[in-house]
Amino acid sequence: MGAVPASALPSASAPGLPLVGITVLDLTRALAGPYATALLADLGATITKVESIKGGDSTRGWPPFEGDHSLYYDSTNRGKSSIAIDFYSAEGQALLKRMALDADVVIENFRPGVMADLGLDPAALLAEKPGLVVASVSGFGSTGPLSQTAGLDQVAQGMSGLMSVTGADADNLYRVGVPVIDIISGIFTAVGILASLVDRERTGTGHTVSTSLLEAALAISVFQGQRYLSTGVVPEPQGNDHPVLAPYGVFATADIPVIIAVGNEKQWRDLCALVGDAALADHPDLATGKLRTEHRGELKERLEALLVARTGLEWVEAFRAARIPTGPIYTYAQVFEDAQVKHLDMVQHVTRADGSDLPLLRGPVSIDGAALRIRKAPPALGEDTESVLAGLGLTPDQIAGLIDAGIVSALKS
């Protein structure tokens, strides 16, 4: 894909995308909210990212950096426009309310109560515009004893039980290597917004949508949480082994470790035949999935004694040919050289406002067989202030007056 000019309109060149014509006022910062709005932008929505004139989204100051550009910020703000406003001036709040009532969706991740302080109480907004969708992401929920407490991804990983099942053993617990709860919270928020927009088509009425990092983290506990609820058994970390299936995990070969994931009896028998011990499939200690899990340690030793006969990539090729799920453990350098990743065109190039090139991961969805395209580079702070205000009907003189008064700021060309 060729580079996309940073000045391209977010809704431009997006015919056929399902959210074309939907406008979103994005008051979020950090990761959960911006991840949600990046997904909506991928699907064609016009996203106006509202940032404080005092530095903007906090992630603009977070590493890693490429020159002056925060790559943390860049990773979740594709496809958006940026306007910088003084949130706490009367004029700034009047602009915020005008923009909110002009939008289809308002999304925020302030501490509960801050929206009302900004003159954007969700109930009041819905009273003025019944078709509006107002979405909120918080740390621990909008009510309850921790509702006013700051929450971040790793805190939610710890409190939700996720960290208790992630690691080598009970004495070596780890966070997931990316902020997975922020990401999942963003996805859940986007799902709630989309469901509300569908219902609005039927009823004409909008909704308030909310989730929290803690709720999202608990929701993805799936069978681990259910195990405790139904049996009282507290799950423990299994390292790189699957907690309930075997053989399913990381195995040593002649050179590199590989992941082998056996999910049914046919795959189990085919695996035993391929590694050169077909009789292993009927061993009394390994004849059922339950037994294989109970004897996972012995099973791993027996398999690895056979797997050292060939290289990891040779085994991967053989297992894939037999339709046994398998793969190597890549570094990110290897990920982006993989033939399948290249085929999926996951990396696209856009041009920032300063003319620099940015290779960026696209959204992971295809519509009608076509992968989504990145239609605008992550915006510089206030890059689109003037065009956004012009879209609200303000005259050039009015816009210049707001800039001169310090109510808004605009990127200097």
Long-range contacts (C-beta under 8 A, 24 or more apart in sequence): 1-345, 1-348, 1-349, 1-373, 1-374, 2-349, 3-349, 3-350, 3-351, 3-357, 4-349, 4-350, 4-351, 4-373, 4-374, 4-375, 4-376, 4-377, 5-351, 6-350, 6-351, 6-352, 6-353, 6-376, 6-377, 6-379, 6-380, 6-383, 7-353, 8-375, 8-376, 9-46, 9-376, 10-41, 10-45, 10-46, 10-47, 10-79, 10-80, 10-81, 10-375, 10-376, 11-44, 11-45, 11-46, 12-375, 13-373, 13-375, 14-44, 14-375, 16-367, 16-368, 17-43, 17-44, 17-367, 17-372, 18-43, 18-44, 18-367, 19-43, 19-44, 19-45, 20-44, 20-45, 22-46, 22-104, 22-105, 22-197, 23-48, 23-102, 23-103, 23-104, 23-105, 24-48, 24-103, 24-104, 24-105, 24-106, 24-107, 25-50, 25-99, 25-100, 25-102, 25-103, 25-105, 25-106, 25-107, 26-50, 26-80, 26-107, 27-96, 27-106, 27-107, 27-108, 27-109, 27-110, 27-120, 28-107, 28-108, 28-109, 28-137, 29-56, 29-57, 29-58, 29-59, 29-109, 30-57, 30-58, 30-59, 30-109, 30-182, 31-59, 31-76, 31-153, 31-179, 31-182, 31-183, 31-186, 32-109, 32-137, 32-181, 32-182, 32-183, 32-185, 32-186, 32-189, 32-213, 33-107, 33-108, 33-109, 33-137, 33-186, 33-189, 34-59, 34-76, 34-77, 34-186, 35-76, 35-182, 35-183, 35-185, 35-186, 35-187, 36-107, 36-135, 36-137, 36-185, 36-186, 36-187, 36-189, 36-190, 36-193, 37-80, 37-107, 37-190, 38-76, 38-77, 38-78, 38-79, 38-80, 38-186, 38-363, 39-186, 39-187, 39-190, 39-363, 39-365, 40-105, 40-190, 40-193, 41-78, 41-79, 41-80, 41-375, 41-376, 42-78, 42-79, 42-362, 42-363, 42-365, 42-372, 42-374, 43-363, 43-365, 43-367, 43-372, 45-105, 46-81, 47-79, 47-80, 47-81, 48-80, 48-81, 48-83, 48-99, 48-103, 48-384, 48-388, 49-77, 49-80, 49-81, 49-82, 49-83, 49-379, 50-83, 50-85, 50-96, 50-99, 51-82, 51-83, 51-84, 51-85, 51-381, 51-382, 52-84, 52-85, 52-86, 52-87, 53-84, 53-85, 53-86, 53-382, 53-406, 53-408, 53-409, 55-381, 56-82, 56-84, 56-381, 56-382, 57-381, 60-381, 66-356, 67-356, 69-352, 69-356, 69-358, 73-378, 74-358, 74-360, 74-378, 75-360, 75-361, 77-378, 77-379, 78-350, 78-360, 78-362, 78-363, 78-374, 78-376, 78-377, 78-378, 79-374, 79-375, 79-376, 80-376, 80-378, 80-379, 81-376, 81-379, 81-383, 81-384, 81-387, 81-388, 82-379, 82-380, 82-381, 82-382, 82-383, 82-384, 82-385, 83-382, 83-384, 83-385, 83-388, 83-389, 83-408, 84-381, 84-382, 84-385, 84-408, 84-409, 84-410, 85-407, 85-408, 86-406, 86-407, 86-408, 87-118, 88-118, 89-407, 91-402, 91-405, 91-407, 92-407, 92-408, 93-118, 93-119, 93-120, 94-119, 95-389, 95-392, 95-402, 95-407, 95-408, 96-120, 97-125, 98-392, 99-388, 99-392, 100-125, 100-132, 101-125, 101-128, 101-129, 101-132, 102-392, 103-132, 104-131, 104-132, 104-133, 104-197, 105-132, 105-133, 105-134, 105-135, 105-193, 105-197, 106-132, 106-133, 106-134, 106-135, 107-134, 107-135, 107-136, 107-137, 107-189, 107-193, 108-134, 108-135, 108-136, 108-137, 109-136, 109-137, 109-138, 110-136, 111-138, 111-148, 111-150, 112-136, 112-138, 112-142, 112-143, 112-147, 112-148, 113-148, 122-208, 126-206, 126-208, 129-206, 130-204, 130-205, 130-206, 131-200, 131-204, 131-205, 131-206, 132-206, 133-193, 133-196, 133-197, 133-200, 133-206, 133-207, 133-208, 133-209, 134-206, 134-207, 134-208, 134-209, 135-189, 135-192, 135-193, 135-196, 135-208, 135-209, 135-210, 136-208, 136-209, 136-210, 136-211, 137-185, 137-186, 137-189, 137-210, 137-211, 137-212, 137-213, 138-210, 138-212, 138-213, 139-212, 139-213, 139-214, 140-212, 140-213, 140-214, 141-210, 141-212, 141-214, 141-215, 142-210, 142-212, 146-214, 151-212, 151-213, 151-214, 152-213, 153-179, 153-180, 153-181, 153-182, 153-213, 154-179, 155-213, 156-181, 156-213, 156-214, 156-216, 156-217, 157-181, 157-217, 159-214, 159-217, 160-214, 160-217, 160-218, 160-221, 161-217, 161-218, 161-221, 161-224, 161-225, 161-235, 162-217, 162-220, 162-221, 164-234, 164-235, 164-236, 164-237, 165-224, 165-235, 165-236, 165-237, 165-238, 165-243, 166-237, 167-237, 167-239, 168-237, 168-239, 169-236, 169-237, 169-239, 170-236, 170-237, 172-237, 173-237, 181-213, 181-216, 181-217, 182-213, 184-216, 184-217, 184-219, 184-220, 185-211, 185-212, 185-213, 185-216, 188-215, 188-216, 188-219, 241-296, 241-300, 244-293, 245-289, 245-293, 246-289, 246-292, 246-293, 246-295, 246-296, 246-299, 246-300, 247-271, 247-292, 247-296, 247-299, 247-300, 247-303, 249-300, 250-329, 251-300, 251-303, 251-304, 251-307, 252-304, 252-307, 252-308, 253-307, 253-308, 253-310, 253-311, 253-312, 253-315, 254-307, 254-308, 254-309, 254-310, 254-311, 254-312, 255-311, 255-312, 256-311, 256-312, 256-313, 256-328, 256-329, 257-312, 257-328, 257-329, 258-307, 258-312, 258-315, 258-316, 258-326, 258-327, 258-328, 258-329, 259-325, 259-326, 259-327, 259-328, 259-329, 260-303, 260-319, 260-324, 260-325, 260-326, 261-324, 261-325, 261-326, 262-324, 262-325, 263-325, 265-289, 267-322, 267-323, 267-324, 267-325, 268-292, 270-322, 270-323, 270-324, 271-319, 271-322, 271-324, 274-318, 274-319, 274-322, 274-324, 275-303, 275-306, 275-307, 276-306, 276-309, 277-302, 277-306, 344-371, 345-371, 348-373, 348-374, 350-374, 350-376, 350-377, 351-377, 352-377, 352-378, 352-380, 353-377, 353-379, 353-380, 353-383, 353-411, 354-380, 380-411, 381-409, 381-411, 382-408, 382-409, 382-410, 382-411, 383-411, 385-409, 385-410, 385-411, 386-410
